[in-house]
């Protein structure tokens, strides 16, 4: 039982770490292991957002999630879903207005998919500041981000699905401070509409505060959480135990916020060992949340 003022955490695993499995097999695996949900990355191998028949395919996935009792967050970090030659391209900051519009259309489509799946949030990120801008010119980049995200926020409001923006190392929006700058730029929208994807590893990588403090600071805006191990100053998603994070205080802080969404294991470069890492990751997280002296559930 959770202590007063805390909530039981709900763990998921990202399909971007299970790309060697068919989606149906990946979902069945996670349900069999005891996960509460899945972070579903829309990509060519898993619910392709650009292929014909998206509505029918989404309906089938929704039924399967219901059968398996899995919650879902829709993630939009597929590397080459829009451009087979540019990782994460085009972005919301692309020099080409048509490129920015293509990313905006993808995100609005993701919002519709999320609504049809009953997802608790849609994840996205800003993209890297493009090379067409003069050094130090962030004003234009932030303006592009504001203009590109506005139609997505309108779609999210209509679908009643929160948009959860992720600070990503190396991107224009890289830190929690950058997230708050975006919110200010957009006129401080309702956090139920524009919230935060907090990646625990990214906190370890580059935030000045420890990850547990980042969780507490981010609590009012949390709409999605990603989790993995990481080392200070190195943006490399690592299996639990291979990095530097002390997880019990982080998970205790997260539970104390009352966060109700999924906490999704994010290991996108480990699909070759996905099934085993899914098993060991859940065992690690359960062990890290068990009270001292008690076995993990």
VOZA-913087 format. One line per 10 residues: for each residue x, y, z of N, C-alpha, C. Coordinates in nm, 2 decimals, always signed. Each point is the difference from the previous one (the first is absolute). Example, Ala and Ser with C-alpha at 12.3 -4.5 7.8 and 13.67 -1.06 7.14 Angstrom:
2
+1.32 -0.57 +0.78 -0.09 +0.12 +0.00 +0.09 +0.12 +0.00 | -0.04 +0.11 -0.07 +0.09 +0.11 +0.00 -0.08 +0.11 +0.08 $
//
This chain:
297
+0.08 -0.12 +0.00 -0.08 +0.12 +0.00 +0.09 +0.12 +0.00 | -0.04 +0.11 -0.08 +0.07 +0.12 +0.00 -0.01 +0.08 +0.13 | +0.10 +0.07 +0.03 +0.00 +0.09 +0.12 -0.09 +0.11 -0.03 | -0.06 +0.07 +0.11 -0.08 +0.11 -0.03 +0.07 +0.11 -0.08 | -0.07 +0.06 -0.10 +0.06 +0.10 -0.08 +0.08 -0.05 -0.12 | +0.00 -0.13 -0.02 +0.08 -0.06 -0.11 -0.10 -0.08 -0.08 | +0.05 -0.03 -0.12 -0.08 -0.09 -0.09 +0.09 -0.11 -0.05 | -0.07 -0.12 -0.02 +0.08 -0.11 -0.06 +0.04 +0.03 -0.14 | +0.13 -0.02 -0.03 +0.05 +0.03 -0.13 -0.05 -0.11 -0.10 | -0.02 +0.04 -0.13 -0.04 -0.09 -0.10 +0.11 +0.00 -0.11 $
+0.05 -0.12 -0.02 +0.12 -0.02 -0.08 -0.04 -0.04 -0.14 | +0.07 +0.05 -0.10 -0.01 -0.04 -0.14 +0.13 -0.02 -0.06 | +0.00 -0.05 -0.13 +0.13 -0.02 -0.07 -0.03 +0.06 -0.14 | +0.10 +0.06 -0.06 -0.01 +0.07 -0.13 +0.02 -0.10 -0.11 | -0.09 +0.01 -0.10 +0.01 -0.09 -0.12 +0.12 +0.04 -0.08 | +0.06 +0.12 +0.02 +0.13 +0.03 -0.07 +0.11 -0.08 +0.05 | -0.02 -0.08 +0.11 +0.10 -0.09 +0.04 -0.04 -0.15 -0.03 | -0.10 -0.01 -0.08 -0.05 -0.14 -0.04 -0.03 +0.00 -0.15 | +0.09 +0.06 -0.07 -0.03 +0.01 -0.15 +0.03 -0.13 -0.07 | +0.06 -0.09 +0.06 +0.02 -0.13 -0.07 -0.13 -0.09 +0.02 $
-0.10 +0.04 +0.08 -0.12 -0.07 +0.02 -0.11 +0.06 -0.08 | -0.10 -0.08 -0.05 -0.12 +0.05 -0.05 -0.07 +0.07 +0.12 | -0.08 +0.10 -0.04 -0.07 +0.08 +0.11 -0.09 -0.09 +0.08 | -0.07 -0.09 -0.06 -0.09 -0.09 +0.08 +0.08 -0.09 +0.10 | +0.12 -0.05 -0.05 +0.08 -0.08 +0.08 +0.06 +0.09 +0.12 | +0.04 +0.12 -0.03 +0.05 +0.09 +0.10 -0.10 +0.03 +0.11 | -0.12 +0.03 -0.04 -0.11 +0.02 +0.10 -0.02 -0.12 +0.08 | -0.01 -0.12 -0.06 -0.02 -0.12 +0.08 +0.11 -0.02 +0.10 | +0.12 +0.02 -0.05 +0.12 -0.02 +0.09 -0.01 +0.09 +0.12 | -0.03 +0.13 -0.02 -0.01 +0.09 +0.12 -0.11 -0.03 +0.09 $
-0.11 -0.05 -0.05 -0.11 -0.04 +0.09 +0.04 -0.12 +0.08 | +0.06 -0.10 -0.07 +0.04 -0.12 +0.07 +0.11 +0.03 +0.11 | +0.08 +0.10 -0.02 +0.10 +0.03 +0.10 -0.06 +0.08 +0.12 | -0.11 +0.05 -0.02 -0.07 +0.07 +0.11 +0.01 +0.16 -0.01 | +0.04 +0.05 -0.12 +0.00 +0.14 -0.02 -0.15 +0.06 +0.01 | -0.01 +0.12 +0.04 -0.13 +0.07 +0.00 -0.03 +0.07 -0.13 | +0.10 +0.02 -0.09 -0.03 +0.07 -0.12 +0.12 +0.00 -0.10 | -0.01 +0.08 -0.10 +0.10 +0.00 -0.11 +0.01 +0.15 -0.05 | +0.13 +0.03 -0.03 +0.02 +0.13 -0.07 +0.01 -0.04 -0.15 | -0.10 +0.03 -0.07 -0.01 -0.04 -0.14 +0.05 +0.11 -0.09 $
+0.12 -0.03 -0.06 +0.06 +0.09 -0.10 -0.06 -0.03 -0.14 | -0.06 +0.10 -0.06 -0.06 -0.01 -0.13 +0.11 -0.01 -0.10 | +0.02 -0.12 -0.07 +0.11 -0.02 -0.09 -0.04 -0.10 -0.10 | +0.08 -0.02 -0.10 -0.03 -0.09 -0.11 -0.03 -0.14 +0.04 | +0.07 -0.04 +0.11 -0.02 -0.14 +0.04 -0.11 -0.02 +0.11 | -0.04 +0.11 +0.06 -0.10 +0.00 +0.11 -0.10 +0.11 -0.03 | -0.12 -0.04 -0.05 -0.11 +0.10 -0.02 +0.05 +0.12 -0.08 | +0.04 -0.03 -0.13 +0.06 +0.10 -0.09 -0.10 +0.12 -0.02 | +0.03 +0.12 +0.04 -0.09 +0.11 -0.01 -0.03 +0.05 -0.14 | +0.08 -0.04 -0.09 -0.01 +0.05 -0.14 -0.06 -0.11 -0.10 $
-0.01 -0.12 +0.04 -0.05 -0.10 -0.09 -0.15 +0.00 +0.00 | -0.06 -0.05 -0.11 -0.15 +0.00 -0.02 -0.07 -0.07 +0.12 | -0.12 +0.03 +0.02 -0.08 -0.07 +0.10 +0.03 +0.02 +0.14 | +0.05 +0.12 +0.03 +0.04 +0.03 +0.14 -0.11 -0.02 +0.10 | -0.12 +0.05 -0.03 -0.11 -0.01 +0.09 -0.03 -0.14 +0.04 | -0.01 -0.09 -0.10 -0.03 -0.14 +0.02 +0.11 -0.07 +0.08 | +0.12 +0.03 -0.04 +0.11 -0.06 +0.08 +0.01 +0.05 +0.14 | -0.03 +0.13 +0.02 +0.00 +0.05 +0.14 -0.11 -0.07 +0.08 | -0.12 -0.02 -0.06 -0.11 -0.06 +0.07 +0.04 -0.14 +0.04 | +0.07 -0.07 -0.08 +0.05 -0.14 +0.03 +0.10 +0.00 +0.12 $
+0.09 +0.10 +0.00 +0.09 +0.01 +0.11 -0.07 +0.04 +0.13 | -0.10 +0.09 -0.01 -0.08 +0.04 +0.12 -0.07 -0.12 +0.06 | -0.06 -0.09 -0.09 -0.06 -0.12 +0.05 +0.10 -0.09 +0.07 | +0.12 -0.01 -0.06 +0.10 -0.09 +0.06 +0.05 +0.05 +0.13 | +0.02 +0.13 +0.01 +0.04 +0.06 +0.13 -0.11 -0.02 +0.11 | -0.12 +0.01 -0.04 -0.11 -0.03 +0.09 +0.00 -0.15 +0.05 | +0.02 -0.09 -0.10 +0.00 -0.14 +0.04 +0.12 -0.03 +0.09 | +0.11 +0.07 -0.01 +0.12 -0.03 +0.08 +0.00 +0.08 +0.13 | -0.09 +0.10 +0.01 +0.00 +0.09 +0.11 +0.12 +0.09 +0.01 | +0.05 +0.05 -0.11 +0.11 +0.09 -0.01 -0.04 +0.14 -0.02 $
+0.05 +0.09 +0.08 -0.01 +0.14 -0.03 +0.10 +0.04 -0.11 | -0.01 +0.13 -0.05 +0.09 +0.03 -0.11 +0.03 +0.15 +0.00 | +0.12 +0.04 -0.04 +0.04 +0.13 -0.04 +0.04 +0.00 -0.14 | -0.03 +0.09 -0.08 +0.04 +0.01 -0.14 +0.13 +0.08 -0.01 | +0.11 -0.06 -0.05 +0.12 +0.07 -0.01 +0.03 +0.03 -0.15 | +0.07 +0.11 -0.03 +0.02 +0.04 -0.14 +0.15 +0.02 -0.03 | +0.09 -0.08 +0.07 +0.14 +0.02 -0.03 +0.06 -0.10 -0.10 | -0.08 -0.05 -0.09 +0.05 -0.09 -0.10 +0.11 +0.07 -0.08 | +0.11 -0.07 -0.03 +0.12 +0.07 -0.06 -0.02 +0.04 -0.14 | -0.06 -0.08 -0.08 -0.01 +0.02 -0.15 -0.14 -0.01 -0.06 $
-0.10 +0.02 +0.08 -0.14 -0.02 -0.04 -0.04 +0.10 -0.11 | +0.06 +0.12 +0.00 -0.03 +0.10 -0.10 +0.10 +0.01 -0.11 | +0.12 -0.02 +0.03 +0.11 +0.02 -0.10 +0.10 -0.12 +0.02 | +0.02 -0.09 -0.10 +0.08 -0.11 +0.02 +0.15 +0.03 +0.00 | +0.03 +0.13 -0.02 +0.15 +0.04 +0.00 +0.04 +0.09 +0.11 | -0.10 +0.06 +0.08 +0.03 +0.09 +0.10 -0.06 -0.04 +0.13 | +0.08 -0.04 +0.10 -0.05 -0.04 +0.13 -0.08 +0.11 +0.06 | -0.13 -0.03 +0.04 -0.09 +0.09 +0.06 -0.04 +0.12 -0.09 | +0.03 -0.01 -0.13 -0.03 +0.11 -0.09 -0.13 -0.03 -0.08 | -0.06 +0.11 -0.05 +0.02 +0.13 +0.04 -0.06 +0.03 +0.14 $
+0.05 +0.10 +0.07 -0.04 +0.02 +0.14 -0.10 +0.12 +0.00 | -0.05 +0.04 +0.11 -0.08 +0.12 +0.02 +0.08 +0.12 -0.02 | +0.13 -0.01 -0.02 +0.08 +0.12 -0.02 +0.07 +0.01 -0.14 | -0.05 -0.09 -0.08 +0.07 -0.02 -0.13 +0.00 +0.13 -0.08 | +0.11 +0.03 -0.08 +0.01 +0.12 -0.08 -0.11 +0.01 -0.10 | -0.05 -0.11 -0.05 -0.10 +0.00 -0.10 -0.14 +0.00 +0.06 | -0.09 +0.10 -0.02 -0.13 +0.00 +0.05 -0.08 -0.13 -0.02 | +0.02 -0.06 -0.12 -0.07 -0.12 -0.04 +0.05 -0.11 +0.09 | +0.13 +0.00 +0.04 +0.05 -0.10 +0.09 -0.06 +0.01 +0.14 | -0.01 +0.12 +0.05 -0.06 +0.02 +0.13 -0.15 -0.04 +0.00 $
-0.06 +0.03 -0.11 -0.15 -0.03 -0.02 -0.01 -0.16 +0.00 | +0.09 -0.07 -0.06 -0.01 -0.14 +0.00 +0.01 -0.06 +0.15 | +0.09 +0.06 +0.08 +0.02 -0.05 +0.14 -0.13 +0.04 +0.07 | -0.06 +0.12 -0.02 -0.12 +0.03 +0.07 -0.11 -0.09 -0.04 | -0.01 -0.04 -0.12 -0.11 -0.09 -0.05 +0.02 -0.14 +0.07 | +0.13 -0.04 +0.01 +0.02 -0.13 +0.07 -0.04 +0.01 +0.15 | +0.02 +0.11 +0.06 -0.03 +0.01 +0.14 -0.16 +0.01 +0.02 | -0.06 +0.07 -0.09 -0.15 +0.01 +0.01 -0.06 -0.14 -0.03 | +0.06 -0.07 -0.09 -0.05 -0.14 -0.02 +0.03 -0.09 +0.12 | +0.11 +0.02 +0.07 +0.03 -0.07 +0.12 -0.10 +0.03 +0.11 $
-0.05 +0.12 +0.01 -0.10 +0.04 +0.09 -0.13 -0.08 -0.03 | -0.04 -0.01 -0.12 -0.12 -0.08 -0.04 +0.02 -0.14 +0.04 | +0.11 -0.06 -0.03 +0.03 -0.14 +0.04 -0.01 -0.01 +0.15 | +0.06 +0.09 +0.07 +0.00 -0.01 +0.15 -0.15 +0.01 +0.05 | -0.08 +0.08 -0.05 -0.14 +0.01 +0.04 -0.07 -0.13 -0.03 | +0.03 -0.06 -0.11 -0.07 -0.13 -0.04 +0.05 -0.11 +0.09 | +0.12 +0.00 +0.04 +0.06 -0.10 +0.09 -0.03 +0.02 +0.15 | -0.05 +0.12 +0.03 -0.02 +0.03 +0.14 +0.13 +0.02 +0.08 | +0.09 +0.06 -0.08 +0.14 +0.03 +0.06 -0.01 +0.11 +0.10 | +0.09 +0.00 +0.10 -0.01 +0.11 +0.10 +0.09 +0.12 -0.04 $
+0.08 -0.01 -0.11 +0.07 +0.12 -0.05 +0.06 -0.04 -0.13 | +0.04 +0.11 -0.07 +0.08 -0.01 -0.13 +0.13 +0.07 +0.03 | +0.11 -0.07 -0.02 +0.14 +0.05 +0.02 +0.05 +0.06 -0.13 | +0.08 +0.11 +0.02 +0.07 +0.06 -0.12 +0.13 +0.07 +0.05 | +0.08 +0.04 -0.09 +0.12 +0.09 +0.04 +0.02 +0.10 -0.11 | +0.09 +0.10 +0.03 +0.01 +0.12 -0.09 +0.08 -0.03 -0.12 | +0.11 -0.08 +0.01 +0.10 -0.01 -0.11 +0.12 +0.08 +0.02 | +0.10 -0.02 -0.07 +0.13 +0.07 +0.01 -0.01 +0.13 -0.07 | +0.06 +0.11 +0.05 +0.00 +0.13 -0.06 +0.07 -0.02 -0.14 | -0.07 +0.04 -0.11 +0.06 -0.03 -0.13 +0.11 +0.09 -0.04 $
+0.08 -0.04 -0.09 +0.12 +0.07 -0.04 -0.02 +0.13 -0.09 | -0.12 +0.02 -0.04 -0.03 +0.12 -0.08 +0.00 +0.13 +0.08 | -0.01 -0.01 +0.13 -0.01 +0.12 +0.09 +0.14 +0.04 +0.04 | +0.02 +0.13 +0.01 +0.13 +0.06 +0.04 +0.03 -0.06 +0.14 | +0.13 -0.01 +0.04 +0.04 -0.05 +0.13 -0.06 +0.09 +0.11 | -0.07 -0.06 +0.10 -0.06 +0.08 +0.11 -0.14 +0.05 -0.03 | -0.05 -0.02 -0.12 -0.14 +0.04 -0.03 -0.09 -0.11 +0.04 | -0.05 +0.01 +0.13 -0.10 -0.09 +0.05 -0.14 +0.06 -0.02 | -0.01 +0.13 -0.02 -0.13 +0.06 -0.01 -0.08 -0.05 -0.11 | +0.06 -0.02 -0.12 -0.06 -0.05 -0.11 -0.04 -0.15 +0.02 $
+0.09 -0.07 +0.07 -0.03 -0.15 +0.02 -0.12 -0.01 +0.10 | -0.01 +0.08 +0.10 -0.11 -0.01 +0.09 -0.13 +0.05 -0.07 | +0.01 +0.09 -0.09 -0.12 +0.05 -0.07 -0.05 -0.12 -0.09 | +0.09 -0.07 -0.07 -0.04 -0.11 -0.08 -0.07 -0.11 +0.09 | +0.06 -0.02 +0.12 -0.06 -0.11 +0.08 -0.14 +0.04 +0.05 | -0.02 +0.13 +0.03 -0.13 +0.05 +0.05 -0.10 -0.02 -0.12 | +0.04 +0.04 -0.12 -0.10 +0.00 -0.11 -0.02 -0.15 -0.04 | +0.10 -0.09 +0.01 -0.02 -0.14 -0.04 -0.09 -0.07 +0.10 | +0.01 +0.03 +0.12 -0.07 -0.07 +0.11 -0.14 +0.05 +0.02 | -0.03 +0.12 -0.04 -0.14 +0.05 +0.02 -0.11 -0.08 -0.06 $
+0.01 -0.05 -0.12 -0.11 -0.09 -0.05 +0.00 -0.13 +0.07 | +0.11 -0.05 +0.05 +0.00 -0.12 +0.08 -0.07 +0.02 +0.13 | +0.02 +0.11 +0.06 -0.07 +0.03 +0.13 -0.15 +0.01 -0.03 | -0.04 +0.06 -0.11 -0.14 +0.01 -0.03 -0.06 -0.13 -0.02 | +0.07 -0.09 -0.06 -0.05 -0.14 -0.02 -0.01 -0.07 +0.13 | +0.11 +0.02 +0.09 +0.00 -0.07 +0.13 -0.12 +0.05 +0.09 | -0.03 +0.13 -0.01 -0.11 +0.06 +0.07 -0.13 -0.07 -0.04 | -0.02 -0.01 -0.14 -0.12 -0.06 -0.05 -0.01 -0.14 +0.04 | +0.11 -0.08 +0.00 -0.01 -0.14 +0.03 +0.01 -0.03 +0.15 | +0.03 +0.11 +0.08 +0.02 -0.02 +0.15 +0.11 -0.10 +0.03 $
+0.11 +0.01 -0.07 +0.11 -0.08 +0.02 +0.12 +0.10 +0.03 | +0.07 -0.01 +0.11 +0.11 +0.09 +0.03 +0.11 -0.02 -0.10 | +0.07 +0.11 -0.04 +0.12 +0.00 -0.07 +0.11 +0.01 +0.11 | +0.10 -0.10 -0.01 +0.10 -0.01 +0.10 +0.14 +0.02 -0.06 | +0.06 +0.12 +0.01 +0.12 +0.04 -0.07 +0.12 -0.05 +0.08 | +0.09 -0.06 -0.07 +0.12 -0.06 +0.07 +0.12 +0.09 -0.02 | +0.07 +0.05 +0.10 +0.13 +0.06 -0.01 +0.10 -0.11 -0.04 | +0.07 +0.03 -0.11 +0.09 -0.10 -0.06 +0.14 +0.06 -0.02 | +0.10 -0.07 +0.06 +0.14 +0.05 -0.01 +0.03 +0.03 -0.15 | +0.06 +0.12 -0.02 +0.04 +0.04 -0.14 -0.10 +0.07 -0.08 $
-0.13 +0.00 +0.05 -0.11 +0.06 -0.07 -0.01 +0.15 +0.05 | -0.08 +0.08 -0.08 -0.03 +0.13 +0.04 -0.06 +0.00 +0.14 | -0.10 -0.09 +0.02 -0.06 -0.01 +0.13 +0.07 -0.12 +0.07 | +0.10 +0.03 +0.08 +0.08 -0.11 +0.06 -0.01 -0.02 +0.15 | -0.05 +0.10 +0.07 -0.01 +0.00 +0.14 -0.13 +0.03 +0.06 | -0.02 -0.02 +0.13 -0.13 +0.04 +0.06 -0.02 +0.16 -0.01 | +0.11 +0.07 +0.01 -0.01 +0.15 -0.02 -0.05 +0.03 -0.14 | +0.05 -0.07 -0.10 -0.05 +0.02 -0.14 -0.15 -0.03 -0.01 | -0.05 -0.11 +0.07 -0.14 -0.03 +0.00 -0.08 +0.11 +0.05 | +0.04 +0.06 +0.11 -0.07 +0.12 +0.06 +0.01 +0.12 -0.10 $
+0.11 +0.01 -0.07 +0.00 +0.11 -0.10 -0.10 -0.02 -0.11 | -0.02 -0.12 -0.04 -0.10 -0.03 -0.10 -0.14 +0.03 +0.05 | -0.02 -0.04 +0.12 -0.14 +0.02 +0.06 -0.02 +0.15 +0.01 | +0.10 +0.08 +0.03 -0.02 +0.14 +0.01 -0.02 +0.06 -0.14 | +0.07 -0.05 -0.10 -0.01 +0.05 -0.13 -0.14 -0.03 -0.06 | -0.06 -0.11 +0.05 -0.14 -0.03 -0.05 -0.11 +0.05 +0.09 | +0.04 +0.09 +0.10 -0.10 +0.06 +0.08 -0.05 -0.08 +0.12 | +0.09 -0.09 +0.05 -0.02 -0.09 +0.11 -0.14 -0.07 -0.01 | -0.01 -0.09 -0.10 -0.12 -0.08 -0.01 -0.02 -0.09 +0.11 | -0.13 -0.05 +0.02 -0.03 -0.09 +0.10 +0.09 -0.12 +0.00 $
+0.06 -0.04 +0.11 +0.09 -0.12 +0.00 -0.07 -0.13 -0.03 | -0.14 +0.00 +0.00 -0.07 -0.12 -0.05 +0.00 +0.00 -0.15 | +0.04 +0.11 -0.06 +0.01 +0.00 -0.15 +0.14 -0.01 -0.04 | +0.09 +0.08 +0.05 +0.14 +0.00 -0.03 +0.08 -0.04 +0.12 | +0.05 -0.12 +0.01 +0.07 -0.05 +0.11 +0.14 -0.04 -0.04 | +0.06 -0.08 +0.09 +0.14 -0.04 -0.01 +0.02 -0.15 -0.01 | +0.09 -0.04 -0.09 +0.06 -0.13 +0.01 +0.13 +0.01 +0.07 | +0.01 -0.06 +0.12 +0.13 +0.01 +0.08 +0.07 -0.14 -0.02 | +0.12 +0.01 -0.06 +0.09 -0.11 -0.02 +0.10 +0.00 +0.11 | -0.01 -0.10 +0.09 +0.09 +0.00 +0.12 +0.15 -0.01 -0.04 $
+0.03 -0.07 -0.10 +0.14 +0.00 -0.04 +0.05 +0.13 -0.05 | -0.09 +0.08 -0.07 +0.04 +0.13 -0.05 +0.03 +0.09 +0.12 | -0.08 -0.02 +0.11 +0.03 +0.08 +0.12 +0.14 -0.03 +0.05 | +0.04 -0.12 +0.01 +0.13 -0.04 +0.04 +0.11 +0.06 -0.10 | -0.03 +0.00 -0.12 +0.09 +0.04 -0.11 +0.04 +0.15 +0.01 | -0.10 +0.08 +0.02 +0.03 +0.15 -0.02 -0.07 +0.09 +0.09 | -0.10 -0.04 +0.08 -0.06 +0.10 +0.09 +0.09 +0.03 +0.12 | +0.00 +0.12 +0.05 +0.09 +0.03 +0.12 -0.05 -0.06 +0.13 | -0.13 -0.03 +0.01 -0.05 -0.06 +0.12 +0.00 -0.16 -0.01 | +0.01 -0.07 +0.11 -0.01 -0.15 -0.01 -0.14 -0.04 -0.06 $
+0.00 -0.12 -0.05 -0.13 -0.05 -0.06 -0.12 +0.01 +0.09 | +0.02 -0.04 +0.13 -0.12 +0.00 +0.09 -0.05 +0.15 +0.02 | +0.09 +0.09 +0.00 -0.04 +0.14 +0.01 -0.07 +0.05 -0.13 | +0.05 -0.05 -0.11 -0.07 +0.03 -0.13 -0.14 -0.05 +0.00 | -0.02 -0.12 +0.05 -0.14 -0.05 +0.01 -0.09 +0.09 +0.08 | +0.05 +0.04 +0.12 -0.08 +0.08 +0.09 -0.03 +0.14 -0.07 | +0.10 +0.06 -0.06 -0.01 +0.13 -0.07 -0.10 -0.01 -0.12 | +0.00 -0.12 -0.07 -0.09 -0.01 -0.12 -0.14 -0.05 +0.03 | -0.02 -0.03 +0.13 -0.13 -0.07 +0.04 -0.13 +0.06 -0.06 | -0.01 +0.14 +0.00 -0.13 +0.05 -0.05 -0.03 -0.02 -0.15 $
+0.11 -0.03 -0.07 -0.01 +0.00 -0.15 +0.02 -0.14 -0.05 | +0.02 -0.10 +0.09 +0.03 -0.14 -0.05 -0.12 -0.06 -0.07 | +0.02 -0.04 -0.13 -0.10 -0.07 -0.07 +0.05 -0.13 -0.06 | +0.13 -0.02 +0.00 +0.06 -0.13 -0.04 +0.14 +0.00 +0.06 | +0.05 -0.13 +0.03 +0.13 -0.02 +0.06 +0.07 -0.11 -0.08 | +0.12 +0.03 -0.04 +0.09 -0.11 -0.05 +0.11 -0.02 +0.09 | +0.05 -0.13 +0.01 +0.10 -0.03 +0.10 +0.10 -0.10 -0.06 | +0.12 +0.02 +0.04 +0.12 -0.09 -0.04 +0.11 +0.05 +0.09 | +0.12 -0.07 -0.01 +0.11 +0.05 +0.07 +0.09 +0.09 -0.10 | +0.08 +0.08 +0.06 +0.08 +0.09 -0.08 +0.12 +0.05 +0.09 $
+0.10 +0.06 -0.07 +0.12 +0.05 +0.07 +0.00 +0.16 -0.02 | +0.06 +0.07 +0.09 +0.00 +0.14 -0.01 +0.08 +0.04 -0.13 | -0.07 +0.09 -0.07 +0.07 +0.06 -0.12 +0.00 -0.09 -0.12 | -0.06 -0.12 +0.00 +0.01 -0.09 -0.11 -0.14 -0.05 -0.03 | -0.05 +0.04 -0.12 -0.14 -0.03 -0.04 +0.00 -0.14 -0.06 | +0.00 -0.10 +0.08 -0.01 -0.14 -0.04 -0.09 -0.07 +0.09 | -0.11 -0.05 -0.06 -0.10 -0.08 +0.08 +0.05 -0.13 +0.04 | +0.01 -0.03 +0.13 +0.06 -0.12 +0.05 -0.09 -0.09 +0.08 | +0.01 -0.13 -0.01 -0.08 -0.09 +0.09 +0.03 +0.04 +0.15 | -0.10 -0.03 +0.08 +0.02 +0.03 +0.14 +0.12 -0.07 +0.07 $
+0.07 +0.08 +0.07 +0.12 -0.05 +0.06 +0.13 +0.03 -0.07 | -0.01 +0.04 -0.13 +0.12 +0.03 -0.08 +0.03 +0.15 +0.00 | -0.08 +0.08 +0.07 +0.03 +0.15 +0.01 +0.03 +0.04 +0.14 | -0.04 +0.12 +0.03 +0.03 +0.06 +0.13 -0.12 +0.04 +0.09 | -0.12 -0.03 -0.05 -0.12 +0.05 +0.07 -0.03 -0.09 +0.12 | -0.03 +0.07 +0.11 -0.05 -0.07 +0.12 -0.15 +0.00 -0.01 | -0.06 -0.11 -0.03 -0.14 +0.00 -0.04 -0.11 +0.00 +0.11 | +0.03 -0.06 +0.12 -0.11 +0.00 +0.10 -0.04 +0.14 +0.04 | +0.09 +0.10 +0.02 -0.05 +0.14 +0.03 -0.08 +0.06 -0.12 | +0.04 -0.03 -0.12 -0.07 +0.05 -0.12 -0.14 -0.05 +0.00 $
-0.02 -0.13 +0.01 -0.13 -0.06 -0.01 -0.09 +0.04 +0.12 | +0.07 +0.01 +0.12 -0.08 +0.05 +0.12 -0.05 +0.14 -0.03 | +0.08 +0.09 -0.06 -0.04 +0.13 -0.03 -0.11 +0.00 -0.10 | +0.01 -0.08 -0.10 -0.10 -0.01 -0.10 -0.14 -0.05 +0.05 | +0.01 -0.10 +0.09 -0.13 -0.05 +0.06 -0.06 +0.11 +0.09 | +0.08 +0.08 +0.06 -0.05 +0.10 +0.09 -0.07 +0.12 -0.07 | +0.03 +0.01 -0.13 -0.07 +0.11 -0.08 -0.14 -0.03 -0.03 | -0.04 -0.13 +0.01 -0.14 -0.04 -0.03 -0.01 -0.03 -0.15 | +0.11 +0.00 -0.08 -0.01 -0.02 -0.14 -0.07 -0.13 -0.03 | -0.10 +0.01 -0.10 -0.08 -0.12 -0.03 +0.03 -0.06 -0.13 $
+0.09 +0.06 -0.08 +0.03 -0.06 -0.13 +0.10 -0.11 +0.00 | +0.05 -0.04 -0.11 +0.10 -0.11 -0.01 +0.14 +0.05 +0.02 | +0.08 -0.08 +0.06 +0.15 +0.02 +0.00 +0.06 -0.10 -0.09 | +0.05 +0.04 -0.11 +0.03 -0.09 -0.11 +0.15 -0.02 -0.02 | +0.05 -0.12 +0.01 +0.14 -0.03 -0.03 +0.03 +0.04 -0.14 | +0.11 +0.07 -0.02 +0.04 +0.06 -0.13 +0.14 -0.05 -0.03 | +0.01 -0.11 -0.08 +0.12 -0.06 -0.04 +0.00 -0.02 -0.15 | +0.00 +0.11 -0.08 -0.02 -0.01 -0.15 +0.11 -0.07 -0.07 | +0.12 -0.01 +0.06 +0.11 -0.06 -0.07 +0.03 -0.15 +0.04 | -0.10 -0.05 +0.07 +0.02 -0.14 +0.06 -0.10 -0.10 -0.05 $
-0.06 +0.02 -0.12 -0.10 -0.09 -0.05 +0.06 -0.14 -0.01 | +0.12 -0.02 -0.03 +0.06 -0.13 -0.02 -0.01 -0.09 +0.13 | -0.02 +0.07 +0.11 -0.02 -0.07 +0.13 -0.13 +0.04 +0.06 | -0.09 +0.05 -0.08 -0.13 +0.05 +0.06 -0.07 -0.08 +0.09 | -0.04 -0.13 -0.03 -0.08 -0.08 +0.09 +0.07 -0.02 +0.13 | +0.13 -0.03 +0.01 +0.07 -0.02 +0.12 +0.01 +0.13 +0.08 | +0.03 +0.11 -0.07 +0.00 +0.13 +0.08 -0.13 +0.04 +0.05 | -0.11 -0.03 -0.07 -0.13 +0.03 +0.05 -0.02 -0.07 +0.13 | +0.04 -0.13 +0.00 -0.02 -0.08 +0.12 +0.08 +0.05 +0.12 | +0.13 +0.03 -0.03 +0.09 +0.04 +0.11 -0.03 +0.14 +0.05 $
-0.04 +0.09 -0.10 -0.03 +0.14 +0.04 -0.12 +0.00 +0.10 | -0.10 -0.08 -0.03 -0.12 +0.00 +0.09 +0.04 -0.05 +0.14 | +0.08 -0.10 +0.00 +0.05 -0.06 +0.13 +0.08 +0.11 +0.08 | +0.08 +0.07 -0.07 +0.08 +0.11 +0.06 -0.09 +0.11 +0.06 | -0.10 +0.04 -0.08 -0.08 +0.11 +0.04 -0.09 -0.04 +0.12 | -0.05 -0.12 +0.00 -0.08 -0.05 +0.11 +0.09 -0.01 +0.12 | +0.12 -0.05 -0.01 +0.09 -0.01 +0.11 +0.04 +0.14 +0.06 | +0.00 +0.10 -0.09 +0.04 +0.13 +0.04 -0.11 +0.07 +0.07 | -0.12 -0.04 -0.01 -0.12 +0.06 +0.06 -0.05 -0.08 +0.12 | +0.06 -0.12 +0.02 -0.05 -0.08 +0.12 +0.06 +0.06 +0.13 $
-0.09 +0.01 +0.10 +0.05 +0.05 +0.13 +0.12 -0.08 +0.05 | +0.09 +0.06 +0.07 +0.12 -0.07 +0.06 -0.05 -0.11 +0.08 | +0.06 -0.12 -0.02 -0.03 -0.12 +0.08 -0.11 -0.08 -0.06 | -0.07 +0.05 -0.11 -0.10 -0.07 -0.06 +0.04 -0.04 -0.14 | -0.04 -0.12 -0.05 +0.03 -0.05 -0.13 -0.07 +0.09 -0.11 | +0.05 +0.00 -0.12 -0.07 +0.07 -0.11 -0.12 -0.08 -0.03 | -0.11 +0.07 -0.04 -0.13 -0.07 -0.04 +0.02 -0.08 -0.12 $
//
